[in-house]
Amino acid sequence: ASAGAVGVPQMLAAWRSRLFGGGGGRGCGRGGGAPGSKPEGPGLLVTGGAAALLAVLVVQYWPVLRPRRRPLPPGSSGLPLLLGHSLQLLGDVGPFMRRMHERYGAAFRCCFFGAHVVVVNMEVYERALAKLDSTAQLAPLWPTGFQRLLGDNALQFLDGGSGPRGGRQHRRLKRKVIDALTASELRNFLPRIEAVVRQEFEAMALETEANGRTALMPHAMRIVKQVILELILGPEGIRPEEYLQETSEILLAGMISAPVDLGPLSAFGRAMGVKRGYQRDVEKQMRSALQSIGAPNGAAADCAVAEGGAGTRTLLSRLAKECEHGAGLSVAEMQDMLVSLLFGGSLTTGVDDAVDVGRAAEAQGVEEKLQEEQLRLASAAASQGGLAAAWGSAPPEGSRTPCPESLAACYETLRLHCPIDVVLRRVEEGVDLGEGCGTVPAGWWVAVHMTERGLRQGPAFDPGRWAGVRAAASEVTAFGLGPHFCVGRQLALWELQIFLHVWLTEFDVEVLSDE
């Protein structure tokens, strides 16, 4: 349209004049007005477009092309106009990263909507970045939608680590949650986890009798949600008809959508509605505990819940108590912690419950070995007074060698189905990755490829590869790394193993399809 209005020669003349000093008595185009006149509308459009294009090219290519004393990691900037590798990273990121590793090695650079990212495998992280991560010299990075949904107090977003840069709030919250989720406390909750898992298997059996088949994933998600909610709020503190709907799917859809809250009209708005429902119930539980004795702080509330007539010490009551690691959690901190646990549990435990069944049922001889082990455990539980007693006092990853079959199956599932492909960090100062991998400039992003090490071992489901490995293997990266590792790791592994136990000792499962 611009070319048709003023002609190509006039348009180019206006552009040249504007870029290279066409003012001060010179016309802006050939025959384009009196001396000193301003450019016409089309000229301004072209000039603005050229400036915008130049800015885009500078943002994308100058950080890579400008001279540097130390070389960058190998890689490319991808497509122009800030697209880079964004389309591949927003799609199936796993195959893309594997191809790039095969081409460039252990570390490579790529571009995500103008942001320069260096992707490293676990070996490079452990060699060059783990120490920086543990001393808060790497800042966690998450999409805006994640941060708004999980909340400002979520452990994932707070600066962690030790040293002068370490985040005090992160250390306090993490230590209090770890203290509340001790092995002894979780063992007391195992009978309830077993009952919840059995309840969902019975529901699936009824659905199969009625319809000839059932869907595993919704029931696996219900197990996760009910266990976490009862552990935090107590069995009387949840509303099953509201909480045990498909809220996990709503939260996950909201986290990967545009962070625009339009209520029920947008995915993000629906997810925020779920979060506000959780927030109301956490606040109600805490206020009720405080009002029961007229206490002004969280420590007194813990006494009311733990020692009063309720008879149940919830996770909420323990977190509200002041201890050596600091004051009890505030209402806002409790709310964000609940949503974070539900999100993490849905990603790890709920999905892998379903994958466990499919993988074990398909692998030759695996189901038989698992079933034999679980039948021995069931016999011990019958004679010793329950599953928790038969398991002993050790946590699920106690120092046992060889690794139990059920735990090995969980590890193998997490190896092949890590819930998060990459973890993002921002580099505060330039970092030399060593061994010819280049240097990450200050301000750039680093993406730690969580699944590369596990997938390097092949796609076959073989729990036997863990037989000679000590339990609590560091090779299991599904629970995060550095100061931001998942505080619910032991709870998740208890749930996964109890799921396997109930299935293999009480029910027959036939996998009809992957749908």
C-alpha positions in Angstrom: 0.0 0.0 0.0 2.8 2.4 0.8 4.6 1.6 -2.4 1.4 2.2 -4.4 0.8 5.6 -2.7 4.2 7.3 -3.2 6.2 5.0 -5.4 9.2 2.8 -4.6 11.8 5.6 -5.4 10.1 8.1 -3.1 9.8 5.5 -0.4 13.5 4.6 -0.5 14.5 8.2 -0.6 12.4 9.0 2.5 13.9 6.0 4.3 17.5 7.0 3.3 16.9 10.6 4.3 15.5 9.6 7.6 18.3 7.2 8.5 21.2 9.2 7.3 20.3 12.7 8.2 17.7 14.1 5.8 16.7 17.1 8.0 18.1 20.7 8.1 16.8 22.2 4.8 16.7 19.0 2.7 13.6 17.5 1.3 12.7 14.0 2.5 12.0 12.6 -0.9 12.5 13.4 -4.5 9.7 15.9 -5.1 8.4 15.1 -1.7 7.7 18.6 -0.3 9.3 21.8 0.6 12.8 22.0 2.1 12.8 21.1 5.8 9.4 19.4 5.6 8.8 16.3 7.7 8.5 12.8 6.1 5.1 11.8 4.9 3.1 9.0 6.5 4.4 6.2 4.4 8.0 7.3 5.1 7.4 7.2 8.8 5.9 3.7 8.5 8.9 2.5 6.6 11.3 4.2 9.0 9.6 2.7 12.0 9.6 -0.7 10.4 13.2 -0.6 9.5 14.1 0.6 13.0 12.1 -2.3 14.5 13.7 -4.8 12.2 17.1 -3.5 13.1 16.4 -3.7 16.8 15.1 -7.3 16.4 18.3 -8.3 14.5 20.5 -6.7 17.1 18.7 -8.4 20.0 19.0 -11.8 18.4 22.4 -11.7 16.7 24.6 -9.1 18.4 25.1 -11.1 21.7 26.4 -14.0 19.6 28.4 -12.1 17.0 30.1 -9.5 19.1 33.8 -10.1 20.0 34.4 -12.1 23.2 37.6 -13.1 25.0 36.2 -16.6 25.7 34.2 -18.6 23.1 30.5 -19.3 23.5 29.2 -22.9 23.6 28.5 -24.3 20.1 25.1 -23.9 18.6 23.0 -21.6 16.4 20.5 -18.8 16.7 17.8 -20.6 14.7 15.2 -18.8 12.6 15.4 -14.9 12.3 12.9 -12.4 13.7 13.4 -13.6 17.3 11.8 -17.0 16.5 15.1 -18.9 17.0 14.2 -22.4 18.1 11.0 -21.4 19.8 8.7 -23.6 17.7 10.8 -26.7 18.5 11.0 -25.8 22.2 7.2 -25.2 22.4 6.6 -28.5 20.7 8.1 -31.9 21.5 11.2 -30.6 23.2 12.8 -34.0 24.0 13.6 -35.1 20.4 14.8 -31.6 19.5 17.3 -31.5 22.4 18.5 -35.0 21.7 19.3 -34.0 18.1 21.1 -30.9 19.3 23.2 -32.9 21.8 24.1 -35.4 19.1 25.2 -32.5 16.8 27.0 -30.2 19.3 27.8 -32.3 22.3 27.2 -31.9 26.1 26.4 -28.2 25.9 24.9 -26.1 23.1 23.2 -22.7 22.7 19.9 -22.0 21.2 17.4 -19.1 21.1 13.9 -18.8 22.6 12.0 -15.7 21.4 15.1 -13.6 21.6 16.5 -15.1 24.8 19.8 -16.9 24.5 19.8 -20.2 26.2 22.6 -22.7 26.9 21.4 -26.3 27.3 23.7 -28.5 29.3 23.5 -32.2 30.3 23.7 -33.4 33.9 27.5 -34.1 33.7 28.2 -30.4 32.8 25.8 -29.2 35.5 27.5 -31.3 38.1 31.0 -30.3 37.0 30.5 -26.5 36.4 27.1 -25.4 37.8 26.1 -27.4 40.8 28.3 -25.5 43.3 27.0 -22.2 41.9 23.5 -23.4 42.3 24.0 -24.4 45.9 25.4 -21.0 46.7 22.6 -19.0 45.1 24.6 -17.8 42.1 22.1 -19.2 39.7 18.6 -17.7 39.8 15.6 -20.0 39.2 13.5 -19.1 36.1 9.9 -20.1 35.5 7.1 -18.8 33.1 4.9 -16.0 34.4 1.8 -18.3 34.5 3.6 -20.8 36.7 4.6 -18.1 39.2 1.2 -16.5 39.4 -0.5 -19.8 39.9 1.9 -21.4 42.4 2.4 -18.1 44.2 5.3 -15.9 45.3 6.0 -18.2 48.3 6.5 -21.4 46.3 9.9 -23.0 46.9 10.4 -23.3 43.2 10.7 -19.5 42.7 12.6 -18.4 45.8 16.3 -17.9 45.6 17.8 -20.9 47.3 21.2 -22.1 48.4 23.6 -21.0 51.1 26.1 -18.2 51.4 25.6 -14.4 51.3 23.3 -14.7 48.3 21.2 -17.5 49.7 17.6 -16.9 50.3 16.6 -17.0 54.0 12.9 -17.5 53.2 13.7 -20.5 50.9 15.9 -22.1 53.6 13.3 -21.6 56.3 10.3 -22.9 54.3 12.3 -25.9 52.9 13.6 -27.0 56.3 10.2 -26.7 57.9 8.5 -28.8 55.2 11.3 -31.4 55.4 10.9 -31.6 59.2 7.1 -32.0 58.8 7.6 -34.8 56.2 9.9 -37.0 58.2 10.0 -40.8 57.6 8.2 -41.5 60.9 5.4 -39.0 60.2 4.9 -40.4 56.7 4.9 -44.0 58.0 2.0 -43.1 60.3 0.1 -42.0 57.2 0.8 -45.1 55.2 -2.4 -47.0 56.2 -4.4 -44.0 54.9 -2.5 -43.9 51.6 -3.1 -47.7 51.2 -6.9 -47.2 51.8 -7.1 -44.4 49.3 -5.3 -46.4 46.6 -7.5 -49.5 47.3 -10.6 -47.3 47.1 -9.7 -46.1 43.6 -8.8 -49.6 42.4 -12.2 -50.8 43.5 -13.8 -47.9 41.7 -11.9 -48.9 38.5 -13.1 -52.5 39.0 -16.7 -51.3 39.2 -16.3 -49.2 36.0 -14.8 -52.2 34.2 -17.8 -54.3 35.2 -20.2 -51.7 33.9 -18.4 -50.5 30.8 -15.9 -53.2 29.9 -12.9 -50.9 30.5 -11.8 -48.0 32.7 -9.4 -45.0 32.4 -6.4 -45.2 34.7 -5.1 -41.6 34.7 -8.2 -39.9 36.3 -8.0 -42.3 39.2 -4.3 -42.0 39.6 -4.7 -38.2 39.8 -7.5 -38.6 42.4 -5.2 -40.7 44.6 -2.5 -37.9 44.5 -5.0 -35.2 45.3 -6.7 -37.0 48.1 -3.5 -38.0 49.8 -2.0 -34.5 49.7 -5.2 -32.8 50.8 -5.8 -35.2 53.7 -2.1 -35.0 54.7 -2.3 -31.2 54.8 -5.8 -30.4 55.8 -7.0 -33.6 57.5 -9.8 -35.9 56.3 -12.4 -33.5 57.6 -10.8 -30.5 56.0 -11.5 -31.4 52.3 -14.6 -31.3 50.1 -14.3 -34.4 47.9 -17.1 -33.3 45.6 -15.2 -30.2 44.7 -11.5 -31.1 45.3 -11.4 -34.4 43.6 -12.7 -33.3 40.2 -10.3 -32.7 37.4 -8.6 -29.8 39.1 -5.1 -31.0 38.3 -5.8 -30.9 34.6 -7.2 -27.4 35.0 -4.1 -26.3 36.9 -1.7 -27.8 34.3 -3.6 -26.3 31.4 -3.5 -22.9 33.1 0.2 -23.1 33.6 1.0 -23.5 30.0 -1.5 -20.9 28.7 -1.2 -17.2 28.3 -1.4 -15.6 31.9 -4.6 -13.7 31.2 -7.3 -14.1 33.9 -10.7 -14.0 32.2 -12.4 -16.2 34.8 -14.1 -19.2 33.3 -13.5 -17.8 29.7 -9.7 -18.6 29.8 -7.6 -21.6 30.8 -5.6 -19.4 33.1 -8.7 -17.9 34.7 -10.1 -21.4 35.4 -6.8 -22.4 37.0 -6.8 -19.3 39.1 -10.3 -20.2 40.2 -9.1 -23.6 41.4 -6.2 -21.9 43.3 -8.5 -19.5 45.0 -10.7 -22.4 46.2 -7.6 -24.0 47.8 -6.6 -20.7 49.3 -10.0 -20.3 51.0 -9.9 -23.7 52.6 -6.4 -23.3 53.9 -7.3 -20.0 55.4 -10.4 -21.4 56.9 -8.5 -24.3 58.6 -5.9 -22.0 60.0 -8.4 -19.4 61.3 -10.4 -22.2 62.9 -7.4 -23.5 64.7 -6.5 -20.0 65.9 -10.0 -19.2 67.1 -10.4 -22.4 69.0 -8.1 -21.1 71.7 -8.0 -17.4 70.9 -4.3 -17.7 69.9 -2.5 -14.8 68.1 0.1 -16.9 66.3 0.7 -20.2 64.4 2.6 -21.9 67.2 -0.4 -21.9 69.5 -2.5 -23.1 66.6 -0.3 -26.2 66.4 -1.0 -27.1 70.0 -4.7 -26.7 69.4 -4.7 -29.1 66.5 -2.1 -31.5 67.7 -3.2 -31.8 71.3 -6.8 -30.9 71.2 -9.8 -33.1 70.5 -9.2 -33.4 66.8 -6.9 -36.4 67.3 -5.0 -35.8 64.0 -1.8 -33.9 63.5 -2.1 -32.6 60.0 0.9 -31.3 58.0 -0.7 -27.8 58.3 -0.6 -28.0 62.1 3.1 -28.9 62.1 4.0 -26.2 59.6 2.2 -23.6 61.7 4.4 -24.4 64.7 7.4 -22.2 65.4 10.6 -24.2 65.7 14.4 -23.9 65.4 14.1 -23.1 61.7 11.9 -20.1 62.3 8.4 -18.9 62.7 5.4 -20.9 61.6 4.2 -20.5 58.1 1.8 -17.7 57.4 -1.6 -18.2 55.7 -0.2 -17.1 52.4 2.8 -19.4 52.6 0.5 -22.3 53.5 -1.7 -21.6 50.5 1.2 -21.5 48.1 2.7 -24.6 49.6 -0.5 -26.6 49.1 -0.9 -25.6 45.4 2.8 -26.4 44.8 2.5 -29.9 46.4 -0.6 -30.6 44.3 1.1 -29.5 41.1 4.3 -31.4 41.8 2.4 -34.5 42.9 0.2 -34.5 39.8 3.2 -34.2 37.5 5.3 -36.9 39.2 3.2 -39.4 41.1 -0.1 -39.3 39.3 1.3 -39.6 35.8 3.9 -42.2 36.9 1.2 -44.4 38.6 -0.3 -44.9 35.3 3.0 -45.3 33.4 4.1 -47.9 36.0 1.2 -50.1 35.1 1.7 -49.8 31.3 5.5 -50.3 31.5 5.4 -53.2 33.9 2.6 -55.0 32.1 4.5 -54.7 28.7 8.0 -55.8 29.9 8.8 -59.4 29.7 8.9 -61.1 33.2 8.9 -57.8 35.1 5.3 -58.1 36.4 6.0 -61.6 37.7 9.1 -60.5 39.7 7.3 -57.5 41.1 4.3 -59.6 42.1 6.5 -62.2 43.8 8.1 -59.5 45.9 4.8 -57.9 46.8 3.2 -61.1 47.8 6.1 -61.7 50.3 5.5 -58.2 51.6 1.8 -58.8 51.9 2.5 -62.0 53.9 4.8 -60.1 56.2 2.2 -57.3 56.6 -0.5 -59.9 57.6 1.8 -61.3 60.4 3.3 -58.0 61.6 0.2 -55.8 61.8 0.2 -53.9 58.6 2.2 -52.7 55.6 4.0 -50.0 57.5 5.3 -52.5 60.0 6.4 -54.9 57.3 8.3 -52.2 55.5 10.3 -51.4 58.7 11.4 -48.1 60.0 13.5 -47.1 57.0 12.2 -44.6 54.5 11.3 -45.8 51.0 14.9 -45.1 49.9 16.6 -46.6 53.0 20.2 -47.8 52.6 19.3 -51.1 51.0 21.4 -52.9 48.4 20.3 -54.4 46.2 17.5 -52.0 45.4 14.0 -53.6 45.9 12.1 -54.6 42.8 9.3 -52.1 43.5 11.6 -49.2 44.0 13.6 -50.2 40.9 10.4 -50.2 38.9 9.7 -46.6 40.2 13.2 -45.5 39.3 13.0 -47.0 35.9 9.6 -45.3 35.2 11.0 -42.0 36.3 14.1 -42.5 34.1 11.9 -43.0 31.1 9.2 -40.6 32.0 10.8 -37.6 33.8 7.9 -35.1 34.3 10.1 -32.1 33.4 12.6 -32.1 30.5 14.5 -29.0 31.6 15.1 -26.8 34.6 15.9 -23.1 33.9 18.4 -20.9 35.7 19.8 -17.4 35.0 23.5 -16.9 35.2 24.5 -13.9 37.4 28.1 -13.9 36.3 29.9 -15.5 33.3 30.6 -19.2 33.8 33.2 -21.4 32.1 31.7 -24.8 31.5 35.1 -26.4 30.9 36.2 -29.3 28.7 35.6 -27.3 25.5 32.0 -26.5 26.2 32.4 -22.8 26.1 31.4 -19.9 28.4 28.0 -18.8 29.4 27.8 -14.9 29.5 26.3 -13.1 32.5 22.6 -12.7 32.1 22.1 -15.7 29.8 19.8 -18.6 30.6 21.0 -22.1 31.4 18.7 -25.0 30.8 19.7 -28.2 32.6 18.5 -31.2 30.4 17.1 -33.5 33.1 16.2 -36.5 30.9 19.3 -36.8 28.7 21.3 -38.9 31.0 18.5 -41.4 31.6 17.5 -41.7 27.9 21.1 -42.3 26.9 20.7 -45.7 28.5 18.1 -46.8 25.9 14.2 -46.9 25.7 13.7 -50.4 27.1 11.9 -50.7 30.5 14.3 -52.8 32.5 14.2 -52.4 36.3 17.0 -54.9 36.5 19.5 -52.1 35.6 19.0 -50.8 39.2 19.6 -54.2 40.8 23.2 -53.4 41.9 22.5 -49.8 42.7 22.1 -48.5 46.2 18.7 -47.1 46.9 18.4 -43.3 46.8 20.4 -43.2 43.6 21.6 -39.8 42.4 20.9 -40.8 38.8 17.2 -40.2 39.5 16.7 -36.6 38.4 12.9 -36.5 38.3 12.8 -34.8 41.7 14.9 -31.8 40.7 18.4 -30.7 41.6 20.4 -28.4 43.8 18.7 -26.4 46.5 15.4 -26.7 44.7 15.0 -30.5 44.9 11.5 -31.7 45.5 10.7 -31.8 49.3 8.0 -34.4 48.6 10.3 -37.0 47.2 9.8 -39.6 50.0 6.0 -39.1 49.9 5.9 -39.6 46.1 7.9 -42.8 46.3 5.7 -44.2 49.1 2.7 -43.5 47.0 4.2 -45.2 43.9 5.2 -48.3 45.8 1.9 -48.6 47.6 0.2 -48.2 44.3 2.2 -51.1 42.9 1.6 -53.2 46.0 -2.2 -52.9 45.9 -2.3 -53.6 42.2 -0.1 -56.6 42.2 -1.5 -58.3 45.3 -5.3 -57.6 45.0 -6.2 -56.9 41.3 -5.7 -58.1 37.8 -5.0 -55.4 35.2 -5.0 -55.7 31.5 -3.7 -52.7 29.5 -6.0 -52.3 26.4 -4.4 -49.2 24.9 -2.2 -46.2 25.7 -5.2 -43.8 25.5 
